[in-house]
Amino acid sequence: MISAKEREYLRTLAARQKELAESDRNRELEKRWTAHNALQSGDPLAVIEIETFWKEICPALRCTDPDARAIEERLLFHLVPAELIGDDRVIPAAHRVPLQVQVEEFGLKKEKETSSDTSSAAYQYKHPLQDLETDLELLKPSTFSHNLPAARAQANLAEDIFGDILPVEIENQSLLWHVMPTQKVVDLMGMENYFVSMYDTPDELHQLMRFITDDLIRCIRWEEEEGILTPNWGSHYAGSSNFGYTNLLPASEKKNTNLRRGKTDIKMRDLWLNINSQESVGISREMFEEFVLPYYKELCAQAGLVYYGCCEPVHGIFTGGLDQIGNIRKLSISAWCDEASIAEQLKGKNIIYSRKPSANFLGVGEQLDEDAFRAYMQKTMDVTRDLNVEVIFRDVYTLSGNTGKLKTALRILRECAAKR
């Protein structure tokens, strides 16, 4: 049971989030993200993703009740970076409770082995498909379920504690990292088998991609019919730690976008889609266009706007390839991408250059090599003078005890941006 002391503490945190959300700085950031996503030029926006090193910066939780601790951590997730980092993240004007959506994929049990080292992120799958010529018949349509009553109960609890201070919403992020066909292929059959199948069993690989694509579209339709889709066109993640503020979405006027009030009438065409194909990075452009692009075009057509890419370099597959996907609004430019090449290809396109700097600067070693980082980011700024740019720092798994380098990196980045 949540104690009176815990309730008062949570109310204090909620009041602090409300204060930050209503601040002049936050209001200005909302305007900047909206203009940025509308392709209106301005200074590059920067966000440092904290999920991967959250345990290093999250203060010790003060609550002891499990429900109170969950609420406390969600509140701190917004408060800590606002004070510790000072990047361009927007503080939401609501407390959001996640809706849990379960997907039992393809009627198969995927066994995942993880490292015995609890600090490691390493894992491997035992792949259920070994031979596409004989194993495709093992695939079954995925089944979907959700526990909306549980989410509503959690939302009601939070509202009872601080609803008079901070509104409480239910948020469905189940599709944020779900619509990734080639990831599912590799989970099912392994990377080596995936690559070899393009040569040995191309027809069967097309059948597999067709099955997965249809299954994903069926999942999208199910969420629409269940009325559980929630907005991602505001202070919500619409891709890799970037915010979805836009006047282009939703695609039409909605009667209800609040899941706490009942079924929403949001469709996928009202939303951003986050999609990538990191697993196909080792194949030729021709193979990408044959075995990947047609299915990705079909999936992207389901959405309003698209954030495309993650760590895969895209300079070799954009012109004549990805540029056929007309609703890509943001393209991930990873550390492995030829910046000069992709910058030239993006000129005149309605696409934001979403730069992902190497995580080594912040994630390897205690100290930030300021000179090397400055030269690295200045190169980005120099080749993108005619483009809309954002910078997303991701995959930093440890700060080695030095949180100060986060603000230092932002200062250097902004100094480089000022020279554009």
Buried (B, 14 or more C-beta within 10 A) or exposed (E): EBEEEBBEBBBEBBEBBBEBBEEEEBEEBBEBBBBBBBEEEEEBBBBBBBEBBBEBBBEEEBBEBEBBBBBBBBBBBBBBBBEBBBBBBBBBBBBBBBBEBEBEBBEBEEEEEEEEEEEEEEEEBEBBBEEBEEBBEEBEBBEBEBEBEEBBEBBBBBBEBBBEBBBBBBBBBBBBBBBBBBBBBBBBBBBEBBBBBBEEBBEBBBBBBEBBBEBBBEBBEBBBEBBBBBBBBBBBBBBBBBBBBBEBBBBEEBEEBEBBEEBBBBBBBBBBBBBBBBBBBEBEBEBBBBBBBBBBBBBBBBBBBBBBBBBBBBBBBBBEBBBBBEBBBBBBBBBEBBBEBBBBBBEEBEBBBBBBBBBBBBBBEEEBBBEEBBEBBBEBBBBBEEBBBBBBBBBBBBBBEBBEBBBBBBEBBBEBBEEB
